[in-house]
Amino acid sequence: MSTLRRRLGAASLTTATWVVAILFVFPLIWMVLTAFKQEADAYTDPPRIAFTPTLDQFASIFERGFLPYLGNSAFVTILSTLIVLLLGVPAAYALSLAPVPKTSNVLGFFLSTKMLPVVAAIIPLYVISQRTQLLDNVWALVILYTAMNLPLAIWMMRSFFLEVPTEMIEAGRVDGASLPTLLYRVILPVVAPGIAATALICVIFSWTEFFYAVNLTAARAGTVPVFLVGFITSEGLYWAQLSAAALLASLPVMIVGWIAQNHLVRGLSMGAVK
């Protein structure tokens, strides 16, 4: 009887897990299906499941100038993430394995920078960007996304650095390794999954950021989220085109996440258990 109960419990848990997973994935599946429909098929009520797939919406997306927005997003995301890692790795090392004076104050300052609502800073940022000739310029977004992601990256990587065995560091010092050698040859290979997870999170935050992009860019430096807003008109929504554009906008992040999924799971699990 107990064996039957365990089997029923396991089957119920499996079924419930599949139902929850389908509920979460269903909007993505529906977006993919709608992207291959004509606008007339996307507006049917009840929704039409059987339809003739078409690539017309994707062709229309590229005709509307999608590639420059995609290029801006890629440039801003990649460059800001690289800068975050270049600045964040030494800072995380200094705050974990070689604590600097008043480490707690430094960590508190990093955390406090995430407490200010972005809407409260947009006016001074707009004025500064205008006076420094950075308005509608991708470099303004690079600076802002770096500042936005750096505190979170330092906090995350610090927890990963704390997982490095002190014996490895002491052995490297006994062998005469300098600080750069110790950092890049001994420590970084151990925390590489955590750094990969941090980089992926920074990529996601930068790629999907909308508020700064829509307020500080216009024609030259617009990113993919800004491009998607163009499908919201007074005449209504173009569901098929919007779904096609959203699918194209989501693909780079999904591909990067799929490639780095092993590092992401391993990295996010580092520091969880002492």
Secondary structure, DSSP 8 states (H G I E B T S, - for coil): -HHHHHHHHHHHHHHHHHHHHHHHHHHHHHHHHHHTS-HHHHT-SS--SS----SHHHHHHHHTTHHHHHHHHHHHHHHHHHHHHHHHHHHHHHHHTS--TTHHHHHHHHHHTTSS-HHHHHHHHHHHHHHTT-TT-HHHHHHHHHHHHHHHHHHHHHHHHTTS-HHHHHHHHHTT--HHHIIIIIIHHHHHHHHHHHHHHHHHHHHH--HHHHHH--SSS--HHHHHHTTEETTEE-HHHHHHHHHHHHHHHHHHHHHTHHHHHHHHHTTT--
